[in-house]
């Protein structure tokens, strides 16, 4: 997981998912858009390349919450990485 310029990148999908129109990518985008609606913000970036999903929102609070969740995950990076 990395974050640069407000974009979160997560190796989330299988490597053969290489398009935003792939069914797995579409389902994940729908989840992100639902979360954005709950936070009253917008999904501003969504890209999929070889299973890596890049996304961003126009809410710093939501991005911060997502980063906290990802960093707490068992296979997530150590804090400060």
N, C-alpha and C positions, 0 to 999 in steps of 0.2 A: 504494500500500500504506500502510495506517495501522494503528496499534495503540493502542487506548485501553481501559483497564480489562481488559487481558489478552486482548482480542479482536483477531484479525488480520483485516483486510479486504483482499481482492485482487480486482482486476478481471480475472477469469480466463475466464469463459464468455461466450458470445455474449449480447447484450442481451435476446434473446427468451427466455432461460432465467430464469424468474421464480418458480420453485417448487422446493422441496426434493425433490419427486417427479419432476421432469424427469429423463429418463435420463442426461443429462450430469452433473447434480448428484448423482444417485444413485451414479454411477461414482466421482466425486471423493470423496464421503463414504466410500465403501468403502475408497478409498486412505488417507484420513485415519484411519479406524478401524484399518486394518492397521498403520499407523505407530504409532498409540497402543498397540496390542498389543505391538509390538516394544519400545516404551519403558516398558511396564508401567504405562500410565496410561489415562485416559479422555478421549474427545472430549466436552467439556462444553457446547459451543455450536456449532450449524451452522445457517446461514441463507443463503438465496440471494434476491437482489433485483436484477432487471435485469442479470444476469450477474456481479454482484459477490457474492463468497462471503465470508461472515463466519464465523470459527470460532475455537475456543479449546480448550485442553487443560488438565487439572489438573496439568501438569508444566511448571514454569518452564524446566527444561533443554531440553525439546522446543521450547517457544515460542522460546527463545533461538536454538536451532539453525535453526529455520525462518526467523527474522528474518535471521540471517546469510546464509542461502542466498538469500533474496529481495533483500537489499541487494547481494549480489555479482552478481546477474543484470544483464545489459547494459542492460535498460530499467528497472531498479529505482531507487529513490531514492538520492540521495547519503547517506552516513552522517550521522546526526544529524537527518535530516528526519523 
